[in-house]
Amino acid sequence: MKVNTTSKVKNKPILSNKATDVSNGVNVLVVGSVAYDTIQTPSGKRDNILGGSAVYFAYGASFFSPVSLVSVVGRDFSFEEELELLKARNVDLRGLVIKKGATFKWAGRYVGDMCYAETISHSLGVFGKFQPIIPSYYRNIPYVFLANGSPKLQKKILDQIKKPKLVFADTMNYWIENEKRALLHLIEQIDGLIVNNDEVRLLTGMYHTITAAREILKWGPQILIIKKGEHGALLVTKDDFFAVPGYPIEVVRDPTGAGDSFAGGMMGYLAKIDSPSLPNLKKAILHGNVVASFTIEDFGLEKLKQLSPKQVEERYKKLLGMMRL
Amino acid sequence: MKVNTTSKVKNKPILSNKATDVSNGVNVLVVGSVAYDTIQTPSGKRDNILGGSAVYFAYGASFFSPVSLVSVVGRDFSFEEELELLKARNVDLRGLVIKKGATFKWAGRYVGDMCYAETISHSLGVFGKFQPIIPSYYRNIPYVFLANGSPKLQKKILDQIKKPKLVFADTMNYWIENEKRALLHLIEQIDGLIVNNDEVRLLTGMYHTITAAREILKWGPQILIIKKGEHGALLVTKDDFFAVPGYPIEVVRDPTGAGDSFAGGMMGYLAKIDSPSLPNLKKAILHGNVVASFTIEDFGLEKLKQLSPKQVEERYKKLLGMMRL
């Protein structure tokens, strides 16, 4: 099933108030990295903390629905406590495999407005040879997030899933520059692509974001989400725009994981509601935006670890208030 | 009279649908520059086109209410046609004086994301010695905009106005760095300050925008508007936030004048309604945002010159639609 984004139904208030009626929702599958991050920002530095796209996504989605995670770590991995916390939040870690070798390590810094991370060093370790096999008991999961990675690999993962309801993928400049053909092939088969302004331009060779966004929608996906960091996000569909302002944060300590926890919050909410429609997608984006706004308030997962679904809901209501005339 | 921004009335729908009932509104006074601009952007170059804060403001406000302009030009000034167009839009130019000397000239370029203009050269000419005398017939104008300029001068202008209803001021990093004491003195006496993120930080020495914004509100003004370029704007009052997303523009050709035409659209709309309240201020900010979104679609005043109030209203409705869940 696909999200119906045509103008015919866009104002139809499908399930508009069901968010609080559904307690569990269906499953979300994420395939991505689990990593050791070393992060420097104007607020300080942290060495070898738990990170990675799959982890941030899982934390973000866990406020709303059960999550199944597929990733790989090395034998040096030692974040048992954090993983127990994920399990306690209904994150299924049976898809996390341990291989001989080292866990993915990334070191980066953010300066000034912290719009971009500057990579100081990275070492892919076992993640570099990752050929994920989706366990049979994960293959019917309806909501699927392909975190940033080689598009060839993303495609291989997707091919293992049976009739997903909704597939979103993330990518980055490296894949656009080095594996564009494979990426275009993947894009044809997904429902939604999550990118930033620069990636939209790089992908299309078009300077103006909106023109470029419309071009990408011709290639297959029905949904394009343009992340704008602290400035929020923009949803572009064939017939519609939805502009999400950034939630004004008092203290931005570390932007790492903002994009993945945004995607997690969004897809977790969609899985909770389990009825893809444009109004629900808009609410999902706002929930993702709220989760990401918490993520960046502290280093790594510090903020998300102590956060309750109630706090997420409270900030969601505040954000709605800020958007109200 | 001051805008009531307290939480007691913030949800009271004062005049919420009166925008279209008021045809003329009261006057807005702008004191600022009239200039020759030479502009380079990724979209091209224009030499010696009409610009200046007062001109952009007046064009922006003229969609909603009569405007009175106070500024100075040199004897080299030759934009009669453009000024006739302003007059036709109910802009009173009796306050525009001609002095011996040259008109203010500015040359700048925008690169990449065009977030900032890089000044290539500027020559203040007669604007450098500008000591504006507000004509007696302007001194009762209720809505006043003090465009970017020396805060000492802004203060002198304000002192000549009799009981204004609402005074907004703009400033820039130069004045914060070189005339901070005078600026703080001015800020005490105005209702609203319009700044960008960097200026908020520079003014307070605080890194985090929201904390800094709250600090500025302690100094006197009830309203702080943080411009975020193509990412929209944020309204901060003691008890409230209002986040305006950027209107997604297909083609951004030249950001010059965005801030001043935003201020013009906002104050022009407030003057049209002539009933300051928080809901009206929010609508005014959205109207300013819409006017600015047109400004940046073409060089200088090209877009605003051919624009009708109906087109502004249509885009305003589109923007509302994009913000709706």
Contacts between the chains, C-beta under 8 A, distances in Angstrom:
chain1	res1	chain2	res2	distance
A	42	B	207	6.9
A	113	B	197	7.8
A	197	B	113	7.8
A	207	B	42	7.0
A	208	B	249	7.6
A	208	B	250	5.6
A	208	B	251	5.3
A	208	B	252	7.0
A	209	B	248	7.0
A	210	B	248	4.9
A	210	B	249	6.9
A	210	B	250	4.8
A	211	B	250	5.5
A	211	B	251	7.6
A	228	B	231	6.5
A	231	B	228	6.5
A	231	B	231	3.9
A	231	B	232	7.6
A	231	B	246	7.6
A	232	B	231	7.6
A	232	B	243	7.7
A	232	B	245	6.2
A	234	B	245	7.6
A	234	B	248	6.1
A	236	B	248	7.8
A	241	B	248	5.9
A	241	B	322	4.7
A	242	B	322	6.0
A	243	B	232	7.8
A	243	B	245	3.3
A	243	B	246	7.0
A	243	B	247	7.7
A	243	B	248	6.9
A	243	B	319	8.0
A	243	B	322	4.8
A	243	B	323	6.3
A	244	B	245	6.7
A	245	B	232	6.2
A	245	B	234	7.6
A	245	B	243	3.3
A	245	B	244	6.6
A	245	B	245	4.7
A	246	B	231	7.6
A	246	B	243	7.0
A	247	B	243	7.7
A	248	B	209	7.0
A	248	B	210	4.9
A	248	B	234	6.1
A	248	B	236	7.8
A	248	B	241	5.8
A	248	B	243	6.9
A	249	B	208	7.6
A	249	B	210	6.9
A	250	B	208	5.5
A	250	B	210	4.8
A	250	B	211	5.4
A	251	B	208	5.3
A	251	B	211	7.5
A	252	B	208	7.0
A	279	B	325	6.4
A	282	B	325	5.3
A	283	B	325	6.3
A	286	B	325	7.6
A	319	B	243	8.0
A	320	B	325	7.6
A	322	B	241	4.7
A	322	B	242	6.0
A	322	B	243	4.7
A	323	B	243	6.2
A	323	B	323	5.7
A	325	B	16	8.0
A	325	B	279	6.4
A	325	B	282	5.3
A	325	B	283	6.3
A	325	B	286	7.6
A	325	B	320	7.6
